[in-house]
Amino acid sequence: MSVQVDDAEILSKFQDEKTRNEAFNLLLKKYQQKIYWHIRRMVIDHDDADDIAQDVFIKVWKNLQGFRSDAQLYTWMYRIATNECITFLNKKKAKNNISLDEVDYSLADTLADSSYFDGDKAQRKLQEALLTLPEKQKLVFNMKYYDDMKYEEISEVLGTSVGALKASFHLAVKKIETFLLSKD
């Protein structure tokens, strides 16, 4: 297994046109799977997640030259991925002229048909519970629970105070518990 390259080295290589492609390949190796799963948990469908991930990495490629190191590379990419997911879900809602609740309902159907969620009943129940949450709570829960991000990192991605994020996470956990207990 190859050793992970640190972000500073990736950014340095990206600045030099001769090593730009190599730098981007290193970035993909390091972050592609994390970004994909972040997106997949938001949009559920593999093909949609794959398309959005491609869009995210195209934006990263186009904007990495001007990246200022005032944020971590990881949180910067998460912000792009999160915004792309929100845009996708809003377009889906507008295109079908349906409410976000109905989008969640159709995502629940996709979830039921998905082979990824097939094997583990508990995992599927958790995903169904997540679909009942408001968008912000869902994002906070996913980043904290699945991605094990610190509140400070989530704050950078979502532009929300740490206190508000802790409250959102707490509310999300309570709603998920209520959902899971009502489904027994």
N, C-alpha and C positions, 0 to 999 in steps of 0.2 A: 504494500500500500504506500502510495507516495505521500510525502509530508505536505501538509497544507501550507500554502504561501500566505504570508500576511498581507493585509489590505494595502499597506504603504508600498510594498514591492509591486503589487498589481498596478496601483495608480502610477507609480514611477515608470513601469514598463509601458503603460498605456500612453504616457506623454510622448514617448519616442515612437515615431512612425514605423521604424524597423521592427519594433517588438510589440506593436499595438495588438496584432492578431493573437500573439502568444498570451499577452496579458488578458485579453478577453476570454480566451479558452480557459485560463486559470480561474478567472472570475466565474465562468459557467460551471466548471468542476466544483468549485467551492460552494456556490449558492443556488444553482439551478434546481436541485431537488427540494431545498427548503422553501424556495419561492413557489415552486409548483404546488407543494402541499398546502401552503398558506392559501393559495388561490383555490385549490380544489375544495378545501373545507368551506369556502365561501360560496362557490358556484355549483358544487357537487359533481356535475357532469365532467368526465375525463376530457372529452373533446373540447368543450368550452374552456376548461382549465388550461389545456395545452395551447389553444389559440391565444388566450390572454397572456400566458407565460411568454410566448413568442413576442407578443406586442410589448410586454414589459422589457424584455431583453433588447429589443430594437430601440426602445426609448433610452435604456441604460447606455447602449452603444453610442447613440447620438448625443447624449448629454454628459457622458463621463469625462470628456475633455474639460468641461467647465465645472466639474464637481469641486466644491470647496470642502475642505476637510473639517468644517465646523460641525458636521454630523458624521456618524459612523457610516461607512459604505453600506453595511447591512441594513441599518434603519432607513437610509435613503432609498434603497431598493424596495424595502417593505412598503414605504410610503407610496412609491410608484405602483406597486402591485395592488395595494389596498385601493388606491384611487381608480385603477383600471377595473377592479372587481365592482366597485360601487357604480362606475359608469356603465359597465356591462349589465348589471342588475337593473339599473334605472332604464336603460334602453329596452331591455326585455319587457319591463313593466309597461313602458310607453308604447312599444311596438304592438303588444298584445292588448293594449288598452285595459289593463287589469291592475288591481291593487297589489302592493308588495306582499300582502297576506296570501293572495292567490299565486304569486310567484313562489312563495315559500311552499304552498300546497303542491305546486307542480314539481318543485325541487324534491319534496318528500316522495312523490311518485318515482322520480328519477332515482332517488336513494333506494327505494324498494327494489328497483330493477337492476341496480348496480352490483356487479360481481365483487367489487372491492369491499363493500359493506356486508356481503352475503354471509360470510362465515361466523361473525361474532354478533350475536343478538344484542348484547349489552352495548356494543359500539354503535349498532344501528339505532337503538333506543336513544342513546346520547345524541346522535346526529339529528334524530327527529325532534328531540327537546331543543336543540340549538336552533332549529328552524322556527321555533315559536318566539325566539328572542328578537327584540328590536336590533336593527343593524349594528349600532354602536356597541351594545352589550355582547353581541355575537363576536364582533371583531376583538374586543377586549378579552373575552373568554378564550377564543382561539389562540391569541398571541400569548396569553399567560399560561393556559393549560397545556396546549399542544407544543408551542414553540419555546416554552419556558423562558420567555422574555421578562426582563425586569420592568417594573412600572416606569422607570425613567426612560427606558428604550421605547416603550409603548407610547409614552408622552411625546417623544420626538416624532414618532410615526404619525400619530393622530392629532398632534397639536392640542392636547388636552392636559389639564393639570393632573398631577399624580393623585391628589385627593379625589377628584372626580372619577378617575380610572378605578381606584380602589372601591368606590361606591358602586360603579357600574359592574365590576367583577362580582362583588358581594350580591348585588341584585340578580345578576345572571345565575349565580350558583343557587340562590334561593328559588328562582323560577324553574331551573332545571330539576332541583330536588322535588319541587311540587309536581312537575310534569311526570317525573319518573315514579313517584309514589302513587299518582292517580292512574297510572297505566298498568298497575299490577293485577 
